[in-house]
Amino acid sequence: MMMINTENIKSVLASNNSGGYIEEECGVSKMVISNYRTGKRNFDSMTLGMAKSLQGFYDAHKDEKAEPNVKINGIRLAVTAFNDWQGTARVYFDPTDMSVWTKVYANSDSWNEYPAPIVKIAAKESMMDRNNRISMRDIKKSVMAELSKDER
């Protein structure tokens, strides 16, 4: 049974996590998050379902240290293209301009090969993977992992 702690929920609302990120992770609309953050909605009238969702977000992320705020160009478009495509696809990252993009393919035999430093950070390798989804958080983690490889 989940315990709901209003202080935890308030910390989620006060956090640096974007409304879009919270929406993506727990399904609470970023507009609703914004309304709570700006006081347009009264915290005391929050529904139990919303409180459970935000508590779940807190529980899932409470032990994470703050990630650096890294600007990744094209991330929303890459996520949308990858998730909407029902076939094979790859997400690529170029550290020279901090950009990501999704390349979709008719079949798994037609992959693009890009020269270094461009790297593949996610893929649907076959039609069996067509329902695999990716989040902006997944891409950010992959980008951070690639950047940390360069620091070694």
Residue frames relative to the residue before (quaternion, step in Angstrom):
aa qw qx qy qz dx dy dz
M 1.0000 0.0000 0.0000 0.0000 0.00 0.00 0.00
M 0.3874 -0.7373 0.5123 0.2091 3.55 -0.84 1.02
M 0.2559 -0.7306 0.6148 0.1508 3.53 -1.00 0.91
I 0.2247 -0.7703 0.5843 0.1216 3.56 -0.88 0.96
N 0.0851 -0.7787 0.6216 0.0012 3.52 -0.83 1.10
T 0.3984 -0.7523 0.4693 0.2346 3.59 -0.48 1.18
E 0.6013 0.5532 -0.3688 0.4432 3.60 1.10 -0.56
N 0.6241 0.5271 -0.3352 0.4693 3.59 1.06 -0.72
I 0.6585 0.5050 -0.3068 0.4660 3.56 0.94 -0.90
K 0.6481 0.5090 -0.3168 0.4696 3.58 0.96 -0.81
S 0.6408 0.5166 -0.3343 0.4592 3.59 1.05 -0.68
V 0.6002 0.5330 -0.3575 0.4773 3.60 1.12 -0.62
L 0.6824 0.4891 -0.2871 0.4612 3.57 0.90 -0.95
A 0.7092 0.4412 -0.2532 0.4881 3.60 1.08 -0.68
S 0.5128 0.6835 -0.4028 0.3281 3.59 1.25 -0.24
N 0.5765 -0.5746 0.4587 0.3564 3.54 -1.36 0.13
N 0.4284 0.6893 -0.4786 0.3351 3.60 1.24 0.05
S 0.4543 -0.6937 0.4824 0.2822 3.57 -0.84 0.93
G 0.6156 -0.5437 0.4210 0.3849 3.53 -1.23 0.48
G 0.6307 0.5431 -0.3256 0.4486 3.57 1.07 -0.75
Y 0.6467 0.5141 -0.3108 0.4699 3.56 1.02 -0.81
I 0.6572 0.4890 -0.3108 0.4820 3.59 0.93 -0.89
E 0.6290 0.5333 -0.3309 0.4587 3.59 0.99 -0.81
E 0.6694 0.5118 -0.2923 0.4523 3.55 0.90 -0.97
E 0.7205 0.4637 -0.2469 0.4527 3.57 0.94 -0.87
C 0.8484 0.1477 -0.0576 0.5050 3.61 0.86 -0.82
G 0.5650 -0.6674 0.3608 0.3243 3.60 1.23 0.16
V 0.5144 0.6035 -0.4451 0.4161 3.61 1.22 0.12
S 0.5256 -0.6724 0.4284 0.2967 3.56 -0.73 1.09
K 0.5035 -0.6563 0.4667 0.3130 3.56 -0.98 0.85
M 0.5913 0.5542 -0.3687 0.4553 3.60 1.15 -0.51
V 0.6380 0.5072 -0.3221 0.4816 3.58 1.01 -0.79
I 0.6202 0.5310 -0.3354 0.4699 3.59 0.98 -0.85
S 0.6597 0.5104 -0.3013 0.4621 3.56 0.90 -0.95
N 0.6586 0.5139 -0.3152 0.4504 3.58 0.95 -0.84
Y 0.6411 0.4889 -0.3279 0.4925 3.61 1.04 -0.66
R 0.6634 0.5222 -0.3075 0.4389 3.57 0.95 -0.87
T 0.7469 0.3957 -0.2142 0.4896 3.58 1.01 -0.78
G 0.5445 -0.6482 0.3838 0.3688 3.59 1.27 -0.04
K 0.4324 0.6965 -0.4704 0.3267 3.61 1.22 0.18
R 0.7231 0.2595 -0.1877 0.6120 3.55 1.28 -0.42
N 0.4303 -0.7019 0.5167 0.2349 3.52 -1.06 0.85
F 0.4842 -0.6895 0.4631 0.2750 3.58 -0.70 1.10
D 0.6654 0.5355 -0.3022 0.4233 3.59 0.97 -0.84
S 0.7053 0.4307 -0.2764 0.4905 3.61 1.19 -0.30
M 0.3281 0.7559 -0.4987 0.2688 3.60 1.27 0.33
T 0.4639 -0.6789 0.4913 0.2872 3.58 -0.99 0.84
L 0.6244 -0.5467 0.4093 0.3793 3.54 -1.23 0.49
G 0.6337 0.5440 -0.3281 0.4414 3.58 1.00 -0.79
M 0.6660 0.4821 -0.3014 0.4828 3.56 0.97 -0.85
A 0.6314 0.5274 -0.3320 0.4616 3.58 0.98 -0.82
K 0.6400 0.5165 -0.3256 0.4665 3.61 0.97 -0.80
S 0.6524 0.5175 -0.3161 0.4545 3.59 0.94 -0.87
L 0.6957 0.4628 -0.2762 0.4749 3.58 0.89 -0.92
Q 0.6099 0.5226 -0.3499 0.4823 3.60 1.10 -0.63
G 0.6282 0.5320 -0.3260 0.4649 3.58 1.04 -0.78
F 0.6245 0.5199 -0.3294 0.4809 3.58 1.04 -0.78
Y 0.6455 0.5177 -0.3153 0.4646 3.58 0.91 -0.91
D 0.6769 0.5072 -0.2957 0.4440 3.58 0.82 -1.01
A 0.6792 0.5020 -0.2853 0.4531 3.57 1.01 -0.84
H 0.8059 0.3126 -0.1252 0.4870 3.60 1.07 -0.69
K 0.4232 0.7550 -0.4403 0.2387 3.60 1.22 -0.09
D 0.7270 0.4335 -0.2504 0.4699 3.60 1.06 -0.65
E 0.5234 0.6378 -0.4171 0.3812 3.56 1.26 -0.04
K 0.3641 -0.6826 0.5761 0.2639 3.51 -1.04 0.73
A 0.6288 -0.5565 0.3829 0.3852 3.53 -1.13 0.59
E 0.3398 -0.7338 0.5554 0.1939 3.52 -0.87 0.98
P 0.5414 -0.6000 0.4534 0.3760 3.57 -1.05 0.61
N 0.4613 -0.6692 0.5077 0.2855 3.54 -1.10 0.68
V 0.0421 0.8112 -0.5745 0.1001 3.54 -0.08 1.34
K 0.3249 -0.7403 0.5602 0.1803 3.57 -0.84 1.02
I 0.0542 -0.7846 0.6176 -0.0115 3.56 -0.69 1.16
N 0.3241 -0.7775 0.5138 0.1631 3.55 -0.48 1.24
G 0.8355 0.2376 -0.1816 0.4611 3.57 -0.99 0.89
I 0.3774 0.7788 -0.4550 0.2099 3.58 1.25 0.04
R 0.6663 0.4986 -0.3212 0.4519 3.63 0.87 -0.84
L 0.6629 0.5035 -0.2996 0.4662 3.55 0.91 -0.91
A 0.6451 0.5221 -0.3203 0.4568 3.59 0.97 -0.83
V 0.6527 0.5052 -0.3143 0.4690 3.61 0.94 -0.86
T 0.6717 0.5037 -0.3015 0.4520 3.57 0.86 -0.96
A 0.6748 0.4933 -0.3013 0.4589 3.59 0.83 -0.94
F 0.6598 0.5085 -0.3080 0.4596 3.59 0.92 -0.88
N 0.7218 0.4585 -0.2579 0.4498 3.57 0.80 -0.99
D 0.6813 0.4931 -0.2897 0.4569 3.59 1.08 -0.67
W 0.6366 0.5436 -0.3343 0.4331 3.59 1.11 -0.60
Q 0.2775 -0.7945 0.5247 0.1283 3.58 -0.78 1.04
G 0.6556 0.4767 -0.3197 0.4907 3.57 1.24 0.22
T 0.7472 -0.3441 0.2863 0.4913 3.53 -1.21 -0.57
A 0.0772 0.7911 -0.5973 0.1069 3.55 -1.03 0.86
R 0.1286 -0.7669 0.6225 0.0888 3.52 -1.29 0.45
V 0.2566 -0.7129 0.6283 0.1765 3.52 -1.23 0.62
Y 0.1467 -0.7974 0.5843 0.0366 3.54 -0.84 1.08
F 0.1924 -0.7656 0.6073 0.0897 3.54 -1.25 0.62
D 0.1157 -0.7674 0.6284 0.0525 3.54 -0.99 0.94
P 0.2872 -0.8025 0.4974 0.1616 3.61 -0.30 1.22
T 0.5594 0.6189 -0.4050 0.3741 3.61 1.13 -0.34
D 0.7981 0.1557 -0.1089 0.5718 3.60 1.11 -0.58
M 0.4427 -0.7278 0.4251 0.3059 3.58 1.33 0.32
S 0.4578 0.6763 -0.4558 0.3539 3.58 0.91 0.91
V 0.1349 -0.7456 0.6450 0.0988 3.51 -1.29 0.54
W 0.0297 0.7768 -0.6289 0.0134 3.54 -1.22 0.52
T 0.3535 -0.7012 0.5770 0.2247 3.50 -1.32 0.44
K 0.1394 -0.7458 0.6476 0.0703 3.52 -1.04 0.90
V 0.1715 -0.7900 0.5824 0.0857 3.59 -0.73 1.05
Y 0.1976 -0.8016 0.5620 0.0498 3.53 -1.13 0.77
A 0.5480 -0.6151 0.4628 0.3275 3.54 -1.19 0.63
N 0.7890 -0.0586 0.0499 0.6095 3.59 1.12 -0.68
S 0.6457 -0.5689 0.3575 0.3628 3.55 -1.27 0.28
D 0.6019 0.5634 -0.3658 0.4320 3.61 1.24 0.08
S 0.7033 0.4905 -0.2586 0.4448 3.59 1.22 -0.07
W 0.1867 0.8198 -0.5206 0.1487 3.60 1.03 0.74
N 0.3912 -0.6556 0.5864 0.2708 3.53 -1.22 0.58
E 0.1775 -0.7352 0.6400 0.1354 3.54 -1.16 0.60
Y 0.1446 -0.7952 0.5868 0.0492 3.54 -0.65 1.16
P 0.5016 -0.6437 0.4773 0.3260 3.59 -1.10 0.61
A 0.6133 -0.5096 0.4389 0.4141 3.56 -1.26 0.42
P 0.5964 -0.0992 -0.7918 -0.0865 1.65 -2.15 1.21
I 0.3990 0.7207 -0.4842 0.2948 3.63 1.23 0.17
V 0.0350 -0.8112 0.5832 -0.0248 3.57 -0.88 1.02
K 0.4706 -0.6232 0.5466 0.3023 3.52 -1.28 0.55
I 0.0977 -0.8209 0.5604 0.0506 3.59 -0.80 0.94
A 0.7875 0.0446 -0.0579 0.6119 3.62 1.25 -0.13
A 0.0189 0.8189 -0.5728 0.0297 3.55 -1.14 0.57
K 0.2059 -0.6415 0.7147 0.1881 3.45 -1.45 0.43
E 0.2144 -0.8559 0.4614 0.0928 3.55 -0.05 1.31
S 0.7989 0.0750 -0.0396 0.5954 3.60 1.18 -0.39
M 0.6931 -0.4509 0.3493 0.4409 3.56 -1.28 0.08
M 0.5730 0.5894 -0.3826 0.4217 3.59 1.16 -0.46
D 0.6906 0.4650 -0.2622 0.4880 3.60 1.20 -0.51
R 0.3696 0.7998 -0.4411 0.1709 3.58 1.27 -0.11
N 0.7113 0.4332 -0.2672 0.4847 3.61 1.10 -0.50
N 0.4161 0.6879 -0.4858 0.3430 3.60 1.25 0.11
R 0.1454 -0.7852 0.5996 0.0526 3.52 -1.03 0.86
I 0.1956 -0.7548 0.6160 0.1121 3.51 -1.28 0.43
S 0.2602 -0.7539 0.5800 0.1657 3.57 -1.17 0.54
M 0.6466 -0.4834 0.3952 0.4383 3.55 -1.27 0.21
R 0.6152 0.5526 -0.3419 0.4464 3.55 1.07 -0.70
D 0.6266 0.5316 -0.3308 0.4640 3.59 1.01 -0.82
I 0.6661 0.4907 -0.3039 0.4724 3.56 0.91 -0.90
K 0.6482 0.5209 -0.3295 0.4471 3.58 0.91 -0.88
K 0.6398 0.5175 -0.3275 0.4643 3.60 0.97 -0.82
S 0.6648 0.5012 -0.3034 0.4634 3.58 0.94 -0.87
V 0.6389 0.5147 -0.3203 0.4737 3.57 1.00 -0.82
M 0.6620 0.4993 -0.3118 0.4640 3.59 0.90 -0.90
A 0.6300 0.5228 -0.3346 0.4668 3.60 1.03 -0.74
E 0.6525 0.5014 -0.3154 0.4726 3.61 0.97 -0.80
L 0.6632 0.5011 -0.3095 0.4618 3.57 0.95 -0.82
S 0.6562 0.5001 -0.3226 0.4639 3.59 1.02 -0.72
K 0.5622 0.5726 -0.3881 0.4533 3.62 1.17 -0.45
D 0.6621 0.5226 -0.2942 0.4494 3.56 1.01 -0.86
E 0.6546 0.5276 -0.3130 0.4417 3.58 1.15 -0.63
R 0.6147 0.5748 -0.3504 0.4111 3.61 1.17 -0.41
